[in-house]
Amino acid sequence: MNAEFFKPFVDGTLETLRIQCATEARPGKPFIRPDTTVGGKMDPAIAAVIGVTSDGFRATVTLCFPEPSFLKIMTNMLGEPCSSITKDLEDGVAELLNIIFGAAKRVINQQHGGAIQMAIPTIIRGGGIQATALTRGRTVVLPFVLPGGDEFQIQVSMDHGLEREGASK
């Protein structure tokens, strides 16, 4: 698995949180998700999912937040206290994923000469979110830790291509 493929997602997440949400996060150790639950061992309350296509692969990118992490991020992003996930706040997770993916996409397209396309994010909300990846490949989980210890994840599930073939395209 080519770890360099996932670096733009980590960098895009850190930059997005720093600029858009006045939050310094730190990346955790990436791992392969062992099951089909969106959050793995983490129980997300809200997630956004984007489908991604290119000539070399098909993927889904998921941004997953437990409620405390999401509320902390939204409070910082909006500059006002957020105490519960409301319909009005739901769009925040999709907006964050758009920004993060946009930053990653620019780097990946430059490095690999690709033409990555993406769809509009879908928002999933509720405890114990279950999902089955539409791809046959493994799901790489990129965990992050916020100040105070709250966590969230980005998950990238791919059919084939850049993550295994050393980004040859």
N, C-alpha and C positions, 0 to 999 in steps of 0.2 A: 504494500500500500504506500503510495507516495504522500508523505506527510506535508510536503510543500504545497500540494493542492489545497489543503485545508487552512493553511496559514492566512490567506486573504480573508477567510471568514472570521478568524480570531482577530486579526488586525482591524477589520471593518467593524466588528462588535465593540472592541475597546474604544476605537475612535468615535463611533456613533454615541456610545454612552457618555464619553467625556464631553463631546461637543453639544449634543442634543439634550442630555439629561444631567449635566454637571455631576457625573458619577464616575469614579475610578473603580473599575472592576479588575479582577485578576483572573487569568485563565487557569483552569485546573488541568489535570492530566487526561487527555483524550482516551476514549475506550470504545470498544465495539459493543453495541447494544445487544444483550442476550435474548431479548424477547420482543414482542410486537406492541408493548405498551409504549405510548408516545414518550413518556417521561422515564421509562425504565424504573429504577428504584425511587426516583423523585416523583411526587404526585402533583402534576401541573393542574392549575385551576384554569389556565387559559393558554392557548397556543395559536400560532399562525403558521400556515403551510403554503409553500409556493412550489408549483411544478416547474421544472427546468428542463429544457431540451437543447441539444446541440447536435452537430453531425456525429460526434464521437460518443455521446452518452445521453442517458435520460436519468433524471434525479428528482428527489423532493428535498426541500430544505425546510426544517421546522424549527421555530423559535418557541420554547416552552418555559412558562413561568409558574411557580407556586404563587399563591395569592400574596403573601408578604413581600416577595421580591418584586412582583408586578406593581403593587401599590407604591412601594418605595421608588421605583423607577418613574412611574407616572407622576408622583408627587414632585419629584425633581424636575421632570420634563415640563410639567404644567405650572410649576411654581405655586401650587396651592395643595392643601392636604387632600389626599384621596384615601378614604377609609373602607371602601368596598368596591368590588368590580361591578360597574354599572354598564348599561348598554352604551352610554356615551364614551366610556373608557375603552370599550372593546376595540375600537379602531386604532388605539394606540399600539397594540401589539402588531397589527398589520403594517402600520406606518414604520415602526422600528425595523421589522423584517425587510420592508422595501428598501430602507436606507442602508442597512447592513448588507443585503444582497447586492444592491447597486454598487457599493464600494468593492465587494469581492468580485463581482462580475467584471468591472473595469480592469482589475489586475489580472484575472484569469484570462480574459480576452487578449490583453496585451502580451502575456507570457506565452500563450499557446495558440495565438492566431485564430481563435475560435469565434464563433458568432453565437454565444449563449443567448437563448431567448427564455423569457419567464412569463408566467401567467399572473393573474391578480391573486393575492393571498386569500386563503380561506381561513376564517377564524373558528376555532373550536373552543368551547367553554364548558367547564364542569369537572368535578373530581373524578379521578380514575379514568382519564381519557384513554381509549383504546384505538389503535390504528394498525392497519396492515399496510406495509410499504407496497407501493405499486411497482417497485423495482425488485430485481432478483438478488442484487448484491447486498453486502453488509451495510449496516447503519453505523456510521461513526458519530459518536457523541462528543461534543466539545463543551465541557462544563465550565462555568464561570462562577466566581464568588464575589459578592458585593461587600462593601464595608459593613461590618456587623455580622458577617457570616452567611447571609441569605444567598441562595444559589439559583441559577437558571441554566438552561442548556440550549445549544443549537445542535440539531441532528441533521446529518447529510446521508441520504440513502441513494445509492447509485446502481444502475444496471451494469455498466462496464465503462471503460475508457480511461479518462485522465487519472482517477484515483489509483488505478492498478498498473497502468501501462507507462508510468513515468512521464505523463503529459507529452506524449509524442506528437500530438496534433499541432 
